[in-house]
Amino acid sequence: MRRGARTVSVLILCAVIIVAFYMYLNKAAGDREENAETEAVTEMDRLLDADFDKYYPPTPRAVIKYYNRYSMVCFGEEKPSESDTKKLAKKMRELMDDDLAAANSESSYAASLWSEVKDFTDRKATLIEADVDDTDDVVYKTIKDKNYAYVQTMYLIREAGTYTTTYQKFVLRQDKDENWKIYGFSRTDKDGNPVDTTTKTK
């Protein structure tokens, strides 16, 4: 009886070990699958899921950094499809001042952005870096009871093995909810001085 009892105990212990090991393997497989799904979330996914009603970038520099992330997705190594470009354009318009958005309807802005994406693709050009100059203080001005901010940016583009650096100064205007929205931008040199007279606003 004792030997039989020991045999039964050993069998039960073995069964417990097998079940525990099976559960461990299932959990490990689930963790790997969950990690794989997390890694599969792309920058485009994150930007398209951005909820600017719940969280809007709090400063002018933060707004432009968000805008630059969209630019990197549009003109980086892997260009978006036309349908994805339309989705990105819709989100980018949410960062625009009402006047600028009114002058660039959703359809016209999407078409313009897609045209630029195709141009980059045809030229085999790639936006390598889009950076807000952290060393450059944001300039604030009040004009006719409206608050404006000016942010300098740098863009590095590779085309045919050649690297080109361009600079832009963004103008942002604070809306009624005190959110900073993109009002326009102009081409500048490294020091922020205009290099042409074309300013894209409304």
Disulfide bonds with the S-S distance in Angstrom:
none
